């Protein structure tokens, strides 16, 4: 059983910043990739950013230059620093972890609302 617990969402004004955190706990061998996805009302879930165990990253074009993903392997944690937030960033943000066994796990989601 693997649990992913997210924190850090909330309400922020346009141009503001938020930092999301996600920590994995439970019984598992090793995590390969961790990442963040988001789902806005009426839209499909989309990739925001992912980071592999070696440190390589991939970002959605819409967040490049504004968001930064980082990872603490020892803590089985992943973070998303979000700067220059826009109203279109409003969504439920989900943490994802893919194990070396290719099993994929999701967090419960955290709401991010960008509004004045």
Backbone as CSV, one residue per row, in Angstrom:
resi,resn,N_x,N_y,N_z,CA_x,CA_y,CA_z,C_x,C_y,C_z
1,UNK,0.839,-1.185,0.000,0.000,0.000,0.000,0.879,1.242,0.000
2,UNK,0.619,2.122,-0.936,1.383,3.363,-1.059,0.427,4.538,-0.939
3,UNK,0.789,5.498,-0.129,-0.005,6.715,0.003,0.820,7.919,-0.428
4,UNK,0.172,8.796,-1.169,0.772,10.064,-1.549,-0.065,11.167,-0.910
5,UNK,0.585,11.992,-0.127,-0.125,13.057,0.582,0.390,14.403,0.095
6,UNK,-0.521,15.196,-0.470,-0.169,16.516,-1.000,-0.529,17.600,0.006
7,UNK,0.159,18.715,-0.106,-0.168,19.892,0.691,0.323,21.128,-0.045
8,UNK,-0.200,22.279,0.369,0.298,23.532,-0.164,-0.622,24.273,-1.103
9,UNK,-1.763,23.684,-1.434,-2.687,24.382,-2.313,-3.369,25.528,-1.585
10,UNK,-4.159,26.302,-2.342,-4.882,27.403,-1.735,-5.289,28.437,-2.749
11,UNK,-5.683,29.590,-2.221,-6.114,30.720,-3.036,-4.996,31.749,-3.102
12,UNK,-4.687,32.193,-4.313,-3.624,33.170,-4.491,-4.029,34.134,-5.597
13,UNK,-3.551,35.357,-5.501,-3.851,36.361,-6.524,-2.980,36.139,-7.754
14,UNK,-3.437,36.587,-8.910,-2.599,36.497,-10.120,-1.242,37.155,-9.883
15,UNK,-0.195,36.462,-10.367,1.164,36.931,-10.143,1.794,36.405,-8.878
16,UNK,1.006,35.762,-8.051,1.518,35.235,-6.794,2.201,33.887,-6.942
17,UNK,2.593,33.330,-5.802,3.333,32.073,-5.784,2.726,31.106,-4.780
18,UNK,2.903,29.825,-5.074,2.545,28.750,-4.159,3.576,27.641,-4.295
19,UNK,3.736,26.867,-3.234,4.627,25.711,-3.281,3.845,24.478,-2.844
20,UNK,3.765,23.515,-3.743,3.099,22.257,-3.441,4.122,21.229,-2.990
21,UNK,3.696,20.396,-2.041,4.545,19.319,-1.553,3.787,18.006,-1.628
22,UNK,4.529,16.934,-1.820,3.930,15.606,-1.867,4.938,14.618,-1.300
23,UNK,4.477,13.798,-0.369,5.348,12.788,0.221,4.708,11.414,0.084
24,UNK,5.516,10.457,-0.296,5.051,9.078,-0.437,5.403,8.277,0.812
25,UNK,4.461,7.457,1.237,4.709,6.587,2.385,4.097,5.221,2.105
26,UNK,4.515,4.243,2.892,4.000,2.899,2.711,5.103,1.936,2.340
27,UNK,4.689,0.850,1.759,5.635,-0.205,1.412,5.872,-0.202,-0.095
28,UNK,7.075,0.122,-0.487,7.430,0.093,-1.896,8.937,-0.021,-2.014
29,UNK,9.366,-0.461,-3.172,10.791,-0.707,-3.354,11.533,0.580,-3.700
30,UNK,11.204,1.182,-4.796,11.922,2.374,-5.228,11.056,3.151,-6.214
31,UNK,11.098,4.453,-6.085,10.332,5.312,-6.977,11.198,5.737,-8.161
32,UNK,10.649,5.618,-9.355,11.374,6.051,-10.542,11.061,7.511,-10.847
33,UNK,9.823,7.771,-11.167,9.429,9.125,-11.581,8.375,9.670,-10.627
34,UNK,8.499,10.937,-10.293,7.454,11.629,-9.546,7.053,12.863,-10.339
35,UNK,5.814,13.240,-10.190,5.375,14.385,-10.979,4.087,14.989,-10.485
36,UNK,3.707,16.046,-11.161,2.476,16.766,-10.873,1.629,16.849,-12.129
37,UNK,0.357,16.606,-11.944,-0.639,16.752,-12.998,-1.737,17.661,-12.467
38,UNK,-2.546,18.192,-13.367,-3.651,19.039,-12.918,-4.876,18.803,-13.770
39,UNK,-6.022,19.088,-13.167,-7.287,18.940,-13.874,-8.188,20.107,-13.532
40,UNK,-8.500,20.884,-14.550,-9.415,22.008,-14.397,-10.836,21.523,-14.674
41,UNK,-11.844,22.239,-14.161,-13.231,21.827,-14.391,-13.542,21.683,-15.875
42,UNK,-14.120,20.562,-16.248,-14.502,20.329,-17.634,-13.372,19.954,-18.559
43,UNK,-12.169,19.785,-18.004,-11.013,19.451,-18.844,-10.398,18.142,-18.394
44,UNK,-9.584,17.575,-19.275,-8.884,16.337,-18.933,-7.672,16.635,-18.054
45,UNK,-7.278,15.630,-17.308,-6.070,15.776,-16.500,-4.866,15.908,-17.434
46,UNK,-3.971,16.843,-17.090,-2.809,17.084,-17.939,-1.533,17.116,-17.117
47,UNK,-0.442,16.780,-17.789,0.853,16.814,-17.138,1.277,18.255,-16.892
48,UNK,1.822,18.497,-15.701,2.408,19.800,-15.389,3.923,19.692,-15.428
49,UNK,4.459,18.762,-14.657,5.903,18.576,-14.604,6.210,17.210,-14.003
50,UNK,7.291,16.600,-14.489,7.748,15.334,-13.929,9.256,15.401,-13.729
51,UNK,9.736,14.583,-12.797,11.163,14.509,-12.531,11.530,13.050,-12.295
52,UNK,12.573,12.599,-12.979,13.020,11.224,-12.844,14.035,11.107,-11.712
53,UNK,14.330,9.879,-11.335,15.249,9.657,-10.226,16.624,10.232,-10.517
54,UNK,17.000,10.313,-11.790,18.299,10.881,-12.154,18.320,12.390,-12.169
55,UNK,17.139,12.989,-12.016,17.061,14.439,-11.943,16.557,15.124,-13.200
56,UNK,16.389,14.377,-14.289,15.897,15.016,-15.507,14.438,15.412,-15.324
57,UNK,14.071,16.516,-15.943,12.724,17.069,-15.771,12.048,17.297,-17.114
58,UNK,10.727,17.383,-17.048,9.942,17.697,-18.229,8.770,18.558,-17.775
59,UNK,8.516,19.629,-18.508,7.454,20.569,-18.146,6.470,20.749,-19.298
60,UNK,5.243,21.033,-18.938,4.276,21.465,-19.932,4.703,22.834,-20.443
61,UNK,4.472,23.093,-21.712,4.869,24.383,-22.294,4.239,25.548,-21.557
62,UNK,3.027,25.352,-21.066,2.291,26.444,-20.427,2.889,26.884,-19.099
63,UNK,3.757,26.067,-18.506,4.320,26.419,-17.199,5.828,26.631,-17.236
64,UNK,6.453,26.400,-18.371,7.908,26.566,-18.475,8.303,27.990,-18.114
65,UNK,9.328,28.097,-17.296,9.816,29.399,-16.873,9.097,29.951,-15.660
66,UNK,7.993,29.342,-15.273,7.229,29.810,-14.116,7.216,28.789,-12.984
67,UNK,7.172,27.512,-13.322,7.103,26.443,-12.332,8.442,25.702,-12.289
68,UNK,8.786,25.230,-11.102,9.997,24.436,-10.928,9.681,23.201,-10.091
69,UNK,10.005,22.032,-10.621,9.809,20.793,-9.884,11.133,20.368,-9.273
70,UNK,11.067,19.853,-8.061,12.266,19.350,-7.394,11.890,18.117,-6.584
71,UNK,12.914,17.421,-6.124,12.647,16.137,-5.490,13.669,15.870,-4.392
72,UNK,13.205,15.281,-3.304,14.064,14.817,-2.223,13.915,13.290,-2.194
73,UNK,14.882,12.615,-2.779,14.781,11.159,-2.909,14.781,10.484,-1.548
74,UNK,15.574,11.000,-0.629,15.666,10.383,0.701,14.330,10.451,1.440
75,UNK,13.556,11.498,1.161,12.262,11.680,1.821,11.106,11.176,0.975
76,UNK,11.414,10.634,-0.204,10.358,10.213,-1.131,9.360,11.338,-1.360
77,UNK,9.890,12.519,-1.580,9.042,13.708,-1.702,9.317,14.439,-3.012
78,UNK,8.294,15.133,-3.475,8.419,15.968,-4.664,7.737,17.292,-4.378
79,UNK,8.285,18.350,-4.977,7.784,19.694,-4.724,7.539,20.396,-6.058
80,UNK,6.617,21.352,-6.028,6.356,22.165,-7.207,6.279,23.622,-6.770
81,UNK,7.293,24.389,-7.141,7.285,25.826,-6.878,6.611,26.509,-8.054
82,UNK,5.529,27.204,-7.761,4.747,27.858,-8.803,4.815,29.365,-8.620
83,UNK,5.401,30.038,-9.588,5.515,31.489,-9.562,4.724,32.104,-10.712
84,UNK,4.497,33.399,-10.610,3.773,34.134,-11.659,2.483,33.407,-12.049
85,UNK,1.724,33.037,-11.044,0.517,32.257,-11.290,-0.513,33.055,-12.070
86,UNK,-1.237,32.348,-12.928,-2.260,32.936,-13.768,-3.613,32.294,-13.456
87,UNK,-4.702,32.980,-13.750,-6.023,32.367,-13.514,-6.174,31.011,-14.210
88,UNK,-5.543,30.857,-15.355,-5.648,29.588,-16.083,-4.880,28.447,-15.419
89,UNK,-4.135,28.746,-14.374,-3.476,27.697,-13.592,-4.423,27.083,-12.558
90,UNK,-5.598,27.661,-12.421,-6.577,27.141,-11.465,-6.975,25.719,-11.826
91,UNK,-6.821,24.813,-10.869,-7.113,23.399,-11.107,-6.889,22.625,-9.816
92,UNK,-7.284,21.368,-9.838,-6.873,20.441,-8.787,-5.551,19.828,-9.237
93,UNK,-4.550,19.920,-8.389,-3.225,19.415,-8.703,-3.028,18.054,-8.012
94,UNK,-2.581,17.094,-8.801,-2.395,15.729,-8.309,-0.923,15.331,-8.377
95,UNK,-0.475,14.706,-7.315,0.864,14.141,-7.269,0.807,12.712,-7.823
96,UNK,1.854,12.345,-8.545,1.943,11.000,-9.113,3.323,10.418,-8.854
97,UNK,3.346,9.136,-8.565,4.618,8.428,-8.395,4.558,7.130,-9.193
98,UNK,5.594,6.887,-9.972,5.705,5.652,-10.749,6.895,4.868,-10.213
99,UNK,6.611,3.678,-9.762,7.667,2.845,-9.171,8.518,2.181,-10.244
100,UNK,9.642,1.641,-9.834,10.493,0.912,-10.783,9.797,-0.347,-11.278
101,UNK,8.765,-0.771,-10.547,7.950,-1.910,-10.978,6.835,-1.464,-11.920
102,UNK,6.840,-0.176,-12.277,5.877,0.438,-13.207,4.496,0.646,-12.608
103,UNK,4.311,0.347,-11.341,3.049,0.677,-10.695,2.961,2.186,-10.501
104,UNK,1.759,2.720,-10.709,1.554,4.160,-10.632,0.559,4.463,-9.526
105,UNK,0.870,5.507,-8.756,0.017,5.897,-7.640,-0.289,7.386,-7.717
106,UNK,-1.471,7.745,-7.212,-1.927,9.125,-7.249,-2.284,9.619,-5.848
107,UNK,-2.049,10.903,-5.627,-2.517,11.539,-4.417,-3.983,11.911,-4.552
108,UNK,-4.523,12.486,-3.488,-5.946,12.812,-3.471,-6.247,14.137,-4.159
109,UNK,-5.226,14.911,-4.414,-5.386,16.193,-5.102,-5.457,17.357,-4.130
110,UNK,-4.954,18.490,-4.573,-5.027,19.720,-3.784,-5.461,20.857,-4.711
111,UNK,-6.400,21.660,-4.229,-6.975,22.724,-5.057,-6.060,23.934,-5.081
112,UNK,-5.810,24.438,-6.275,-5.104,25.696,-6.473,-6.050,26.630,-7.214
113,UNK,-6.326,27.781,-6.612,-7.211,28.769,-7.219,-6.468,30.083,-7.349
114,UNK,-6.406,30.588,-8.567,-5.740,31.865,-8.844,-6.811,32.866,-9.240
115,UNK,-7.047,33.806,-8.360,-8.130,34.760,-8.586,-7.902,36.017,-7.775
116,UNK,-8.355,37.136,-8.318,-8.267,38.387,-7.581,-9.559,38.643,-6.823
